[in-house]
């Protein structure tokens, strides 16, 4: 995959969490006592994986400090 900013080839690999983590996206980071699913613009990227690392295929551009990832069924195509 080419970087959307500079156009150079990106390194393929994985974006991964700390143990017991999950990735989500939203318009803002919810507080520790809020249900993240109620945050405006919430998108579940990965499920919680207790006892292991959560990961998604991703590409990284070192020069631009950009990471591109896909989630859901598209994740296998990066």
VMD Tcl script that builds the backbone (N, CA, C; Angstrom):
set m [mol new atoms 234]
animate dup $m
set s [atomselect $m all]
$s set {name element resname resid chain x y z} {
  {N N UNK 1 A 0.854 -1.179 0.000}
  {CA C UNK 1 A 0.000 0.000 0.000}
  {C C UNK 1 A 0.896 1.236 0.000}
  {N N UNK 2 A 0.480 2.245 -0.725}
  {CA C UNK 2 A 1.222 3.502 -0.761}
  {C C UNK 2 A 0.646 4.492 0.250}
  {N N UNK 3 A 1.520 5.297 0.831}
  {CA C UNK 3 A 1.122 6.303 1.813}
  {C C UNK 3 A 0.202 7.339 1.156}
  {N N UNK 4 A -0.916 7.659 1.805}
  {CA C UNK 4 A -1.826 8.656 1.239}
  {C C UNK 4 A -1.260 10.079 1.266}
  {N N UNK 5 A -0.193 10.294 2.041}
  {CA C UNK 5 A 0.386 11.635 2.139}
  {C C UNK 5 A 1.564 11.835 1.178}
  {N N UNK 6 A 2.553 10.910 1.214}
  {CA C UNK 6 A 3.759 11.085 0.393}
  {C C UNK 6 A 3.800 10.187 -0.831}
  {N N UNK 7 A 2.981 9.152 -0.867}
  {CA C UNK 7 A 2.917 8.249 -2.014}
  {C C UNK 7 A 3.947 7.132 -2.009}
  {N N UNK 8 A 4.845 7.098 -1.013}
  {CA C UNK 8 A 5.848 6.035 -0.942}
  {C C UNK 8 A 5.230 4.754 -0.384}
  {N N UNK 9 A 5.909 3.639 -0.644}
  {CA C UNK 9 A 5.451 2.336 -0.157}
  {C C UNK 9 A 5.463 2.319 1.380}
  {N N UNK 10 A 4.405 1.783 1.965}
  {CA C UNK 10 A 4.303 1.684 3.423}
  {C C UNK 10 A 4.721 0.286 3.870}
  {N N UNK 11 A 5.200 0.161 5.107}
  {CA C UNK 11 A 5.531 -1.141 5.684}
  {C C UNK 11 A 4.245 -1.812 6.147}
  {N N UNK 12 A 4.072 -3.082 5.783}
  {CA C UNK 12 A 2.905 -3.850 6.233}
  {C C UNK 12 A 3.233 -4.503 7.569}
  {N N UNK 13 A 2.243 -4.573 8.442}
  {CA C UNK 13 A 2.425 -5.201 9.745}
  {C C UNK 13 A 1.118 -5.199 10.510}
  {N N UNK 14 A 1.178 -4.979 11.806}
  {CA C UNK 14 A -0.002 -5.015 12.666}
  {C C UNK 14 A 0.020 -3.872 13.670}
  {N N UNK 15 A -1.127 -3.292 13.918}
  {CA C UNK 15 A -1.323 -2.370 15.021}
  {C C UNK 15 A -1.877 -3.226 16.149}
  {N N UNK 16 A -1.253 -3.181 17.318}
  {CA C UNK 16 A -1.712 -4.056 18.406}
  {C C UNK 16 A -1.811 -3.296 19.713}
  {N N UNK 17 A -2.592 -3.857 20.617}
  {CA C UNK 17 A -2.851 -3.214 21.907}
  {C C UNK 17 A -2.004 -3.831 23.006}
  {N N UNK 18 A -2.081 -3.190 24.161}
  {CA C UNK 18 A -1.526 -3.817 25.346}
  {C C UNK 18 A -2.424 -5.001 25.693}
  {N N UNK 19 A -2.011 -5.832 26.608}
  {CA C UNK 19 A -2.816 -6.989 26.977}
  {C C UNK 19 A -4.192 -6.554 27.464}
  {N N UNK 20 A -5.200 -7.330 27.129}
  {CA C UNK 20 A -6.600 -7.111 27.524}
  {C C UNK 20 A -7.212 -5.865 26.896}
  {N N UNK 21 A -6.618 -5.343 25.850}
  {CA C UNK 21 A -7.129 -4.128 25.238}
  {C C UNK 21 A -8.061 -4.386 24.072}
  {N N UNK 22 A -8.699 -3.333 23.631}
  {CA C UNK 22 A -9.534 -3.349 22.435}
  {C C UNK 22 A -9.417 -1.976 21.802}
  {N N UNK 23 A -9.592 -1.899 20.492}
  {CA C UNK 23 A -9.554 -0.617 19.796}
  {C C UNK 23 A -10.962 -0.165 19.455}
  {N N UNK 24 A -11.205 1.129 19.605}
  {CA C UNK 24 A -12.466 1.762 19.221}
  {C C UNK 24 A -12.134 3.133 18.647}
  {N N UNK 25 A -13.107 3.747 17.993}
  {CA C UNK 25 A -12.960 5.091 17.442}
  {C C UNK 25 A -14.182 5.884 17.837}
  {N N UNK 26 A -14.015 7.156 18.140}
  {CA C UNK 26 A -15.141 8.027 18.479}
  {C C UNK 26 A -14.725 9.479 18.295}
  {N N UNK 27 A -15.689 10.369 18.375}
  {CA C UNK 27 A -15.425 11.804 18.232}
  {C C UNK 27 A -14.629 12.348 19.419}
  {N N UNK 28 A -14.717 11.674 20.572}
  {CA C UNK 28 A -13.986 12.071 21.778}
  {C C UNK 28 A -13.671 10.814 22.577}
  {N N UNK 29 A -12.695 10.905 23.462}
  {CA C UNK 29 A -12.355 9.773 24.326}
  {C C UNK 29 A -13.278 9.810 25.533}
  {N N UNK 30 A -14.057 8.732 25.755}
  {CA C UNK 30 A -14.974 8.727 26.900}
  {C C UNK 30 A -14.226 8.633 28.224}
  {N N UNK 31 A -14.851 9.114 29.267}
  {CA C UNK 31 A -14.277 9.023 30.602}
  {C C UNK 31 A -14.256 7.581 31.090}
  {N N UNK 32 A -13.525 7.318 32.164}
  {CA C UNK 32 A -13.375 5.948 32.650}
  {C C UNK 32 A -14.676 5.313 33.150}
  {N N UNK 33 A -15.659 6.113 33.493}
  {CA C UNK 33 A -16.912 5.557 34.011}
  {C C UNK 33 A -18.050 5.641 32.997}
  {N N UNK 34 A -17.758 6.081 31.778}
  {CA C UNK 34 A -18.764 6.186 30.725}
  {C C UNK 34 A -18.765 4.913 29.879}
  {N N UNK 35 A -19.915 4.557 29.347}
  {CA C UNK 35 A -20.002 3.458 28.399}
  {C C UNK 35 A -19.538 3.992 27.052}
  {N N UNK 36 A -18.421 3.487 26.557}
  {CA C UNK 36 A -17.836 3.995 25.316}
  {C C UNK 36 A -18.802 3.911 24.142}
  {N N UNK 37 A -19.675 2.920 24.136}
  {CA C UNK 37 A -20.620 2.741 23.028}
  {C C UNK 37 A -21.598 3.909 22.906}
  {N N UNK 38 A -21.742 4.702 23.958}
  {CA C UNK 38 A -22.650 5.852 23.937}
  {C C UNK 38 A -21.968 7.138 23.467}
  {N N UNK 39 A -20.675 7.074 23.170}
  {CA C UNK 39 A -19.929 8.249 22.729}
  {C C UNK 39 A -20.277 8.568 21.279}
  {N N UNK 40 A -20.427 9.837 20.961}
  {CA C UNK 40 A -20.766 10.259 19.592}
  {C C UNK 40 A -19.752 9.722 18.594}
  {N N UNK 41 A -20.230 9.122 17.522}
  {CA C UNK 41 A -19.366 8.616 16.465}
  {C C UNK 41 A -18.664 7.311 16.778}
  {N N UNK 42 A -19.108 6.582 17.803}
  {CA C UNK 42 A -18.446 5.342 18.224}
  {C C UNK 42 A -18.423 4.295 17.105}
  {N N UNK 43 A -17.251 3.714 16.878}
  {CA C UNK 43 A -17.069 2.608 15.937}
  {C C UNK 43 A -16.225 1.554 16.643}
  {N N UNK 44 A -16.731 0.340 16.713}
  {CA C UNK 44 A -15.976 -0.764 17.313}
  {C C UNK 44 A -14.981 -1.276 16.276}
  {N N UNK 45 A -13.693 -1.172 16.569}
  {CA C UNK 45 A -12.649 -1.627 15.655}
  {C C UNK 45 A -12.314 -3.092 15.936}
  {N N UNK 46 A -12.095 -3.437 17.203}
  {CA C UNK 46 A -11.828 -4.818 17.591}
  {C C UNK 46 A -12.607 -5.141 18.861}
  {N N UNK 47 A -12.804 -6.414 19.088}
  {CA C UNK 47 A -13.438 -6.873 20.323}
  {C C UNK 47 A -12.382 -6.956 21.426}
  {N N UNK 48 A -12.835 -6.948 22.667}
  {CA C UNK 48 A -11.949 -7.151 23.801}
  {C C UNK 48 A -11.417 -8.576 23.739}
  {N N UNK 49 A -10.143 -8.748 23.984}
  {CA C UNK 49 A -9.522 -10.072 23.951}
  {C C UNK 49 A -8.801 -10.273 25.276}
  {N N UNK 50 A -9.502 -10.805 26.245}
  {CA C UNK 50 A -8.951 -10.990 27.586}
  {C C UNK 50 A -7.816 -12.016 27.541}
  {N N UNK 51 A -6.695 -11.656 28.138}
  {CA C UNK 51 A -5.558 -12.566 28.223}
  {C C UNK 51 A -4.687 -12.592 26.978}
  {N N UNK 52 A -4.863 -11.658 26.081}
  {CA C UNK 52 A -4.036 -11.640 24.878}
  {C C UNK 52 A -4.030 -10.262 24.247}
  {N N UNK 53 A -3.260 -10.095 23.223}
  {CA C UNK 53 A -3.174 -8.816 22.526}
  {C C UNK 53 A -4.174 -8.770 21.377}
  {N N UNK 54 A -4.854 -7.656 21.251}
  {CA C UNK 54 A -5.737 -7.412 20.129}
  {C C UNK 54 A -4.896 -6.818 19.011}
  {N N UNK 55 A -5.150 -7.238 17.764}
  {CA C UNK 55 A -4.374 -6.685 16.655}
  {C C UNK 55 A -5.232 -6.567 15.403}
  {N N UNK 56 A -4.830 -5.662 14.525}
  {CA C UNK 56 A -5.452 -5.512 13.208}
  {C C UNK 56 A -4.327 -5.306 12.196}
  {N N UNK 57 A -4.470 -5.878 10.990}
  {CA C UNK 57 A -3.468 -5.624 9.962}
  {C C UNK 57 A -3.398 -4.125 9.670}
  {N N UNK 58 A -2.202 -3.610 9.449}
  {CA C UNK 58 A -2.021 -2.178 9.211}
  {C C UNK 58 A -0.772 -1.938 8.380}
  {N N UNK 59 A -0.671 -0.747 7.826}
  {CA C UNK 59 A 0.517 -0.305 7.096}
  {C C UNK 59 A 1.000 0.984 7.740}
  {N N UNK 60 A 2.338 1.157 7.785}
  {CA C UNK 60 A 2.943 2.281 8.480}
  {C C UNK 60 A 3.915 3.010 7.564}
  {N N UNK 61 A 3.857 4.336 7.536}
  {CA C UNK 61 A 4.823 5.165 6.821}
  {C C UNK 61 A 5.687 5.857 7.867}
  {N N UNK 62 A 6.952 5.472 7.945}
  {CA C UNK 62 A 7.871 6.072 8.921}
  {C C UNK 62 A 8.095 7.548 8.646}
  {N N UNK 63 A 8.173 7.931 7.392}
  {CA C UNK 63 A 8.450 9.312 7.038}
  {C C UNK 63 A 7.343 10.275 7.423}
  {N N UNK 64 A 6.096 9.844 7.283}
  {CA C UNK 64 A 4.944 10.717 7.562}
  {C C UNK 64 A 4.292 10.439 8.916}
  {N N UNK 65 A 4.733 9.381 9.594}
  {CA C UNK 65 A 4.146 8.971 10.877}
  {C C UNK 65 A 2.647 8.727 10.734}
  {N N UNK 66 A 2.275 7.990 9.687}
  {CA C UNK 66 A 0.875 7.654 9.425}
  {C C UNK 66 A 0.712 6.145 9.490}
  {N N UNK 67 A -0.355 5.688 10.131}
  {CA C UNK 67 A -0.728 4.285 10.142}
  {C C UNK 67 A -2.096 4.181 9.485}
  {N N UNK 68 A -2.222 3.262 8.520}
  {CA C UNK 68 A -3.483 3.029 7.832}
  {C C UNK 68 A -3.938 1.622 8.180}
  {N N UNK 69 A -5.201 1.492 8.590}
  {CA C UNK 69 A -5.718 0.166 8.924}
  {C C UNK 69 A -7.138 0.020 8.405}
  {N N UNK 70 A -7.535 -1.226 8.267}
  {CA C UNK 70 A -8.912 -1.559 7.937}
  {C C UNK 70 A -9.449 -2.418 9.057}
  {N N UNK 71 A -10.746 -2.393 9.252}
  {CA C UNK 71 A -11.343 -3.219 10.300}
  {C C UNK 71 A -12.533 -3.964 9.724}
  {N N UNK 72 A -13.025 -4.937 10.498}
  {CA C UNK 72 A -14.123 -5.769 10.023}
  {C C UNK 72 A -13.655 -6.672 8.906}
  {N N UNK 73 A -14.537 -6.977 7.972}
  {CA C UNK 73 A -14.182 -7.897 6.893}
  {C C UNK 73 A -13.089 -7.331 5.982}
  {N N UNK 74 A -12.938 -6.004 5.945}
  {CA C UNK 74 A -11.918 -5.375 5.112}
  {C C UNK 74 A -10.507 -5.554 5.689}
  {N N UNK 75 A -10.381 -5.910 6.957}
  {CA C UNK 75 A -9.086 -5.978 7.626}
  {C C UNK 75 A -8.137 -6.964 6.954}
  {N N UNK 76 A -8.626 -7.984 6.333}
  {CA C UNK 76 A -7.770 -8.987 5.705}
  {C C UNK 76 A -7.188 -8.496 4.386}
  {N N UNK 77 A -7.667 -7.364 3.868}
  {CA C UNK 77 A -7.239 -6.901 2.550}
  {C C UNK 77 A -6.128 -5.873 2.588}
  {N N UNK 78 A -5.662 -5.447 3.773}
  {CA C UNK 78 A -4.601 -4.423 3.864}
  {C C UNK 78 A -3.270 -5.018 3.489}
}
mol reanalyze $m
mol bondsrecalc $m
mol representation Tube
mol addrep $m
